[in-house]
Structures are given as structure tokens and as C-alpha cells.
Amino acid sequence: MINQGEWVWEEGTARWRQLYAVLRDRIESGAYPSRRLIPSLIQMEEEFGLARNTIRKALARLTREGYVRPEQGVGTVVQPREEWKPETGEE
């Protein structure tokens, strides 16, 4: 396990995948409510202790699966549940 900030990341699994799972769980649980902004890249960088490229990769998958939608000049917005299309296979 690797400790970065307050987070402990598992070795052997890409950090972006682990972050993706954390963010998806927060969205599905309602911790990040529908039609609301999720934290910014800078805020996530501080919270998770990860590089922006790692965070962007996790967000790209969430976007592809319909969990979030980036809005230029605004931020990343959580989509309504009916928009979610989780992928079943590995990338």
C-alpha cells in the first residue's frame, strides 16, 4: 500500500482506477448529488494526493459512463441517475 496524503492506495491497481471507484461510489451514494458540481481538479489533487493527469483519467471514465459532464468555465456536474451507463468490462 502507498500512503499519499490521507489516502492509502493499493499497489498493483492503477491509482486512476481506485480513484474512479471512490468517485463513482460518492456519486452513487448521493455524497455528490445529481446536478451539482464535484470538487475541482485542484481540490481533488489536495484531497487524494494524486497528479492531475491521474484525476483526469478517472474523470474521463466517469464522463464516458454518464456519471458526470464537464461544463467549460463551470466545472464537472453530476448527471441524473438515468444518464448513468456503467461499463462492465475492463479498459
LOZATOR-479491 format. One line per 3 residues: number of its first residue (from 1); their letters; for each residue x, y, z of C-alpha. Coordinates in pm, 1 decimal, always signed. Example, Ala and Ser with C-alpha at 12.3 -4.5 7.8 and 13.67 -1.06 7.14 Angstrom:
1> AS> +1230.0:-450.0:+780.0; +1367.0:-106.0:+714.0
END
This chain:
1> MIN> +0.0:+0.0:+0.0; +114.8:+351.3:-75.6; +20.1:+642.0:+150.2
4> QGE> -36.0:+971.7:-30.9; -183.0:+1244.0:+180.6; -451.7:+1086.3:+394.4
7> WVW> -527.7:+819.5:+134.5; -371.3:+475.7:+119.9; -364.1:+336.8:-234.1
10> EEG> -334.1:-34.3:-312.4; -29.7:-145.6:-503.0; -96.1:-344.9:-818.5
13> TAR> -406.6:-147.4:-918.0; -375.8:+174.4:-1115.0; -446.9:+474.5:-894.8
16> WRQ> -683.6:+622.2:-1152.6; -896.7:+306.0:-1126.9; -902.8:+331.3:-748.6
19> LYA> -994.7:+699.7:-766.5; -1263.0:+622.1:-1026.1; -1416.1:+371.5:-779.7
22> VLR> -1407.1:+624.6:-492.8; -1571.1:+897.7:-702.0; -1830.2:+659.3:-850.6
25> DRI> -1921.2:+540.5:-500.5; -1962.4:+900.2:-384.0; -2188.9:+974.1:-680.0
28> ESG> -2396.8:+656.5:-640.6; -2436.0:+711.5:-264.8; -2551.4:+1070.8:-314.0
31> AYP> -2247.7:+1222.3:-141.0; -2207.3:+1410.3:-470.7; -2571.2:+1493.8:-555.4
34> SRR> -2719.2:+1498.5:-903.8; -2690.2:+1825.5:-1096.3; -2425.6:+1956.2:-853.3
37> LIP> -2056.5:+2022.0:-907.7; -1799.2:+1773.2:-788.5; -1475.1:+1909.4:-638.8
40> SLI> -1232.2:+2077.1:-878.3; -910.5:+1917.0:-1002.2; -714.3:+2127.1:-754.8
43> QME> -938.2:+2022.1:-464.8; -909.3:+1654.5:-562.8; -534.0:+1689.5:-608.2
46> EEF> -513.7:+1814.1:-248.2; -756.0:+1557.4:-104.1; -620.1:+1248.6:-277.8
49> GLA> -254.4:+1343.6:-326.2; -264.5:+1241.5:-692.9; -143.1:+1407.9:-1012.0
52> RNT> -394.7:+1594.7:-1227.1; -344.1:+1350.7:-1516.2; -443.4:+1063.4:-1286.6
55> IRK> -755.1:+1252.7:-1176.7; -839.6:+1342.4:-1537.3; -822.1:+975.9:-1639.1
58> ALA> -1069.1:+878.7:-1365.2; -1298.1:+1166.9:-1465.7; -1277.1:+1065.2:-1832.4
61> RLT> -1416.0:+722.7:-1749.5; -1689.9:+871.6:-1531.4; -1778.7:+1103.2:-1819.8
64> REG> -1785.1:+818.2:-2071.1; -2015.5:+622.8:-1840.0; -2250.9:+918.5:-1799.4
67> YVR> -2190.5:+982.7:-1429.0; -2057.3:+1333.1:-1486.2; -2049.5:+1600.4:-1756.7
70> PEQ> -1777.3:+1864.4:-1781.1; -1904.0:+2217.0:-1842.4; -1642.4:+2459.2:-1967.3
73> GVG> -1593.2:+2750.8:-1733.8; -1817.0:+2591.9:-1469.6; -1675.5:+2255.5:-1360.1
76> TVV> -1783.8:+1892.9:-1364.9; -2150.9:+1826.0:-1293.2; -2305.1:+1502.3:-1165.4
79> QPR> -2558.2:+1367.7:-1414.2; -2901.6:+1233.6:-1314.6; -2910.5:+859.6:-1241.9
82> EEW> -3097.1:+783.9:-1565.6; -2790.3:+902.2:-1762.0; -2553.7:+651.0:-1597.6
85> KPE> -2423.6:+369.5:-1818.3; -2158.1:+185.2:-1617.8; -1915.8:-23.0:-1822.5
88> TGE> -1887.8:-385.6:-1728.7; -1550.2:-469.9:-1884.5; -1200.1:-352.0:-1820.2
91> E> -1046.7:-75.8:-2026.4
END
